[in-house]
Amino acid sequence: MQISKLYQQKKPVISFEIFPPKSTSPLETVFTTLDQLVRLKPDFISVTYGAGGSSRDRTKEIASRIKNQYHIETLAHLTCVGHSSAEIDQIIKDLLAENIENVLALRGDPPANQPDFDFSKCEFSYAADLIRHIKAKTNICVAAAAYPEGHASCKRLSEDLNWLKYKVDQGVDFLITQLYFDNRIFYNFIENARRIGIQCPVAAGIMPVLNAKQIKRIISLCGASMPAKLLMLVDKFGDNNEDMEKAGLEYASEQVRDLLESGVEGIHLYTMNKPQQITQILKNVGLA
């Protein structure tokens, strides 16, 4: 089933993101995580794709298990960095053969050993190029990423929104936002997106802060801002991992609770493969 149909049938759509274990770890470790997550009955589960396509086969295998054994819809991440059109076509063919009808189309990160990677030399330089190519050849459901605080490579929010509109116009069925920590940022983003004609469903991406080191790394990677309320929690509990986790889970729960009350179309939880913490959030808001 295409996930876009779920957004037509219910509100909100609740979804999770998981990632494949490192190549040095057994693949079965992620299925222990999934055994716990599926009990929460999410509407779909997305599976990430390593930098430069490094976890491609594992992404497909995990997504296939979610769809065909757990019987939950899955969203396979697909990045275009370093891939030719023929390789993309084969990946899509392989996914469809596993009954996987949904992909999250991303530009992706460069290979870890190529810090000076030149995106302009790729056959697909941007996610929009990948989306256009996929939609020209298949009717597969395509999701894309949105950045409520703007993409790091864009200097102006208005410019970033215009690029998002262009990307959506290539055939995007729904959007999932990058993580953020202040719902006012999300609501403002939705208002501006609708104003310029972006009408597809948008899921709010939420990641719980579980320790102070983690949030510093997150901010350095994606540029998400830290509101004063969260900053005070980190200052107060940052030296105590157990207390910081409790505070972080409650903060994320407040975000989700507010989103539910506002009638948001979807909530996408970045699980970090931590099912117990995600279970606690859903219990806190009455969804488990």
LOTI-555397 format. One line per 8 residues: number of its first residue (from 1); for each residue x, y, z of C-alpha. Coordinates in steps of 0.1 Angstrom, whole numbers, m for minus. Example, Ala and Ser with C-alpha at 12.3 -4.5 7.8 and 13.67 -1.06 7.14 Angstrom:
1	123,m45,78  137,m11,71
***
This chain:
1	0,0,0  12,35,m8  17,56,23  1,86,6  m32,67,10  m27,64,47  m27,102,49  m60,102,31
9	m75,77,56  m64,89,90  m50,117,110  m24,117,124  m3,91,107  23,78,133  56,66,120  91,56,131
17	126,58,117  152,31,123  186,25,109  205,m6,99  232,m18,123  269,m12,113  283,m36,89  304,m51,117
25	273,m59,137  248,m88,130  218,m77,111  196,m96,136  202,m69,162  178,m45,145  150,m71,145  151,m72,183
33	144,m35,181  117,m40,156  100,m67,177  94,m40,203  85,m12,180  59,m31,160  39,m36,192  32,1,192
41	14,m4,159  29,24,138  14,32,105  48,28,88  85,25,96  112,41,75  147,26,71  177,48,66
49	204,45,39  241,49,47  263,76,33  271,69,m3  247,40,m3  269,20,22  239,2,37  218,m3,6
57	214,m41,8  207,m39,45  181,m12,40  163,m34,15  164,m65,37  151,m47,67  124,m29,48  114,m63,32
65	111,m79,67  90,m50,80  66,m52,50  64,m90,44  68,m105,79  56,m77,103  30,m66,78  36,m29,84
73	41,m4,56  77,6,51  95,36,36  129,27,22  154,57,22  171,61,m12  199,86,m18  212,96,m52
81	248,104,m43  271,84,m66  244,64,m82  237,63,m119  202,62,m134  207,26,m142  215,18,m106  186,38,m93
89	163,19,m117  176,m14,m105  172,m4,m68  136,6,m75  130,m27,m93  144,m47,m64  123,m28,m39  91,m34,m59
97	100,m71,m61  98,m71,m23  64,m54,m23  80,m21,m11  60,7,m27  74,37,m9  107,55,m9  121,86,8
105	142,103,m19  172,122,m6  204,137,m20  223,120,8  257,124,24  289,119,6  309,87,12  327,89,46
113	361,88,30  354,116,5  350,148,25  355,170,m7  329,150,m27  316,170,m57  278,167,m59  278,186,m92
121	295,157,m109  268,132,m100  242,122,m125  216,133,m98  229,163,m80  198,170,m60  169,151,m45  146,169,m70
129	165,152,m99  160,118,m83  123,124,m76  117,135,m112  135,104,m125  116,80,m103  82,96,m111  89,95,m148
137	93,58,m148  71,44,m120  41,53,m99  59,44,m66  50,67,m37  78,92,m31  84,111,2  110,139,6
145	126,158,34  117,193,45  137,216,67  116,238,90  146,260,99  160,259,64  186,237,47  222,245,58
153	232,253,22  205,280,18  211,315,33  175,326,33  144,307,45  124,321,15  149,306,m9  148,273,9
161	110,272,7  111,279,m30  135,251,m36  112,228,m15  82,239,m37  103,230,m68  111,196,m53  75,189,m44
169	64,198,m79  86,170,m93  61,145,m78  65,144,m40  36,126,m23  43,137,13  70,154,33  88,145,65
177	106,173,84  141,173,97  141,172,135  135,205,154  129,213,191  103,241,190  68,234,176  63,271,168
185	90,266,141  70,238,126  37,257,127  53,287,110  69,264,84  36,248,76  19,282,73  46,295,49
193	46,262,29  8,263,24  10,300,14  33,292,m15  13,262,m27  28,232,m11  m3,211,m4  10,176,2
201	8,161,37  37,170,61  48,149,90  66,165,119  100,149,127  106,145,164  138,132,180  140,129,218
209	171,143,235  186,115,256  219,130,267  238,163,264  265,149,242  239,137,217  222,171,213  255,189,207
217	262,164,179  228,169,164  230,206,164  265,205,148  253,181,121  219,196,111  219,231,125  187,227,145
225	183,255,171  179,249,208  151,268,225  156,283,259  135,257,276  155,228,263  188,247,269  178,250,306
233	171,213,308  205,205,294  222,229,318  203,214,347  206,177,339  234,174,314  258,159,338  234,131,349
241	225,108,320  196,92,337  180,125,347  187,140,313  170,111,296  139,115,317  138,152,310  144,147,273
249	116,121,271  92,144,288  102,173,265  96,152,234  63,140,249  52,176,253  61,183,217  41,153,205
257	12,161,228  10,197,214  12,184,178  m17,160,185  m38,188,199  m31,210,169  m43,183,145  m10,177,127
265	m12,153,97  17,131,108  43,125,135  75,108,126  96,97,155  134,93,150  138,63,173  176,60,172
273	168,22,175  157,28,212  123,11,214  119,15,252  123,53,251  98,55,221  74,34,240  76,57,270
281	68,88,248  38,71,233  25,60,267  30,96,280  7,110,252  m19,82,253  m9,64,221  4,32,237
***
